[in-house]
């Protein structure tokens, strides 16, 4: 049993994160298709939003359902529970702090769950409304 955990740990350590690239690419495609313009990526403001509309002061975060504890999709891992609970809680606390910071500076913050990307008309409607 301990050997399986050690092998799995070695395997998992070799997997490098790529962020939420597929979610961001899907959202970028939809923004282009819907002719929503004026957004920037890698814009230097608190929290590093995935998309920023600087003229309108709108920050859009595409949050992964697992990493940010989506109320619909999140499932707690069955192993290493303490580690994952702390990791996910820290992510959620950081998200709340970043949202509060940006709002205090006059920004509108939109958080889109990974699972919502499948319902793109709703997402684009939310973004248009904020703009």
Phi, psi and omega in degrees: 000312180296327179292322176297318179297319180295317179295317179295320179298317177298317179298312182295326180296335181280345181277119181263138179289147177238020183070205179251052186306311184297321178295315180296319180295317178300316181293318179299318178300317181292322177298318178294313181301324181269010178053039174269115187245171176094007182267155178228152173247156179060034178282136188273085170223169182308135174086351180050066179300155180288325178221137180229134173253087189299321182294327181263355182055054177240127178246130181243125176249131173258100186267131176291137184299320180288309188291337183243010172065057177303130181295337180270323192251337189297131174234125180292133176300152183272346177240157178054043188303314182300314179302310183293322179300313180295317181299310182293318178298321178295319178298314181296317179297319178296318178302315180297315180296318180294316178301314180298316180299311181296317179297324179293340178262012175089011180271148169266131183247128176242126177246123182245126177284149177307319181292337180283342180300332179292337178254063189300325178303321178295320181293312181295326177296317178298318181292314179301318181298321180290330181278000000 
